[in-house]
Amino acid sequence: MERFFKKLVSPLVGTQEAESSHKRKRLDSNSNFEVPPDPGLRPLISNYDPNDHDFVRRQYLQAGPRQPMLQDFPQTLFGDKQRRFNKAWYSQYPYWLEYSIQKDAAYCLCCYLFKPENREGGGDAFTSTGFKNWKNKKSLDEHVGGLNSAHNLAMKKCQDLMKQNQHIQTVLERESKRSKNAYRLRLTATVDCIRWLLRQGLAFRGHDESKKSLNRGNFLELLQFLADHNAQIEGVVLENAPGKMMLIAPPIQKDIIKAAAIETTNKIMEELGDDLFSVLVDESRDVSCKEQMAVLLRYVSKQGSIVERFLAVVHVKETTSISLKESLEELFCRHKLSFSRLRGQGYDGASNMRGEFNGLKALILNENSSAYYVHCFAHQLQLVLVAVAEKHKRIATLFEDLSTAQNTVGVSCKRRDKLREKRAAEVQEALGNDELSTGTGLNQEIGLARPVETRWSSHYKSLTNLTILFGSIMVVLDDIMENAEDSRQGAKASRLLDSLTTFEFAF
């Protein structure tokens, strides 16, 4: 059996000269434990902290009981015989018996560190005054006592103190590490869900996010889905997380979103570097009736390809050219950009943007003549197409008939279902006759697209879909003409059917 108290070869064991000049004060007025006033009783304590009782006790126990072997123990007269401390007692009581050379007295290390409340087994003799009755060796056995004696209880406390795995500090550190790992896992799950929703451009919040709700919103439902398929994550998120550390509150979501936006913007700035760039700006009013200015950067990447990156949406209180320029300057300063590196600017045809003298274009050109202005090509083409369509009678009639067909066929779900069924039958027949090819993305279900005045490509899509669905539309119009309950709907379908089947319309 190993000795419980191991003697340390460290600064804990000082010389007798150092011990003789070392003094300690009482640790705590409310504690029964004191650092002994006798410096010869105990070795020096390194890193002494008067507020940490267990630390001092543990240092004492690690040093072990002071048992000087090569010492001439002084004799004391008991009656007619001279007696002295017997060093053979060290081997009989190796764990607790210690001797003070200065006081010529024996002490109990365990009872001194954990003084019992009662005075059995020698009382203060082994803790304060010291045991000196060398002729009465039985007192040592009486001090040890039975199984539940004060000495054995103190010995048990010493053993518990030396078991680091059971020490309160070790338990707290272990629990702290476990909490940190759980918090990191919970935060990672939250961030992953937010990143996925950001990439997909989906909303986060739900109308009812309570536990009784059947749909708590995209974020909470996605986090719950992740927990259902990962037992490790399930144990640390939502109901299994601490009440104030669930990491699902809207402010926390916004903070993580903001951090993701900052990281994305920093990546764009890193890719741009010190190169030249152009800026694309458009201004619009959002659903909350606030004027918002969208800013994009256009530049050549390190790989030599032209890229356009969305930079930010800036709220502007006014839409004047001066206000827009000030907002743009503030955005540039925030990202360490300069108008001197600007080589192009593109806006729509609004006067506050392209004004010859006071527009945003002119204000920037006054600072940098190399920032050439280019009108938005898509906006220009849209204006041209709309102007031509309005002035050319046949083209105007074409889109008017197209709009009438869309309103007539798509006015009810019943007619749309009829159109889908007819189109599906045509596709099935064409596939059987090898008139159509099969493959990914081919032969998808389409509908009648409405032309939008501000999107020139929508006119092309409307005409393309009409060409593909022309046969199915004719069948639906014929069915409306024959089976319409309202005679006016039947007459309207008849006129439209005659108009769509003319050579002029097809041409």
Summary of the structure (lengths in Angstrom):
residues: 507
radius of gyration: 45.3
end to end distance: 107.7
largest distance: 147.2
contacts: 1344
relative contact order: 0.04
helix: 50%
strand: 11%
